Amino acid sequence: MPLFMDVHTLGESVTADAVAEAHKKDLATQGRYGVDYRKYWVDEEAGKIFCLAEGPDAETVSRVHAEAHGLVAEELYRVGEYS
């Protein structure tokens, strides 16, 4: 299945603790959609969150965020995995 990287820009309100809670909600929701949220990164200073997920398509990956906690990313890219 394809990999997707999304970018959320939330400004000063971003904290690693809050993102960890939102990620737990993603994990609880993802199975219904065949999505696997693999990893995320937080840049508190820039107010950004980056999420890496595997899923059938961009719309389905985004739907997990929407249902889990409502924080839909502003940007979503299909990416390849290289070593």
Buried (B, 14 or more C-beta within 10 A) or exposed (E): EBBBBBEBEBEEEBEEEBBEEBBEBBBEBBEEBBBBBEEBEBEBEEBBBBBBBBBEBBEBBBBBBEBBBEBBBEEBEEEEEEE
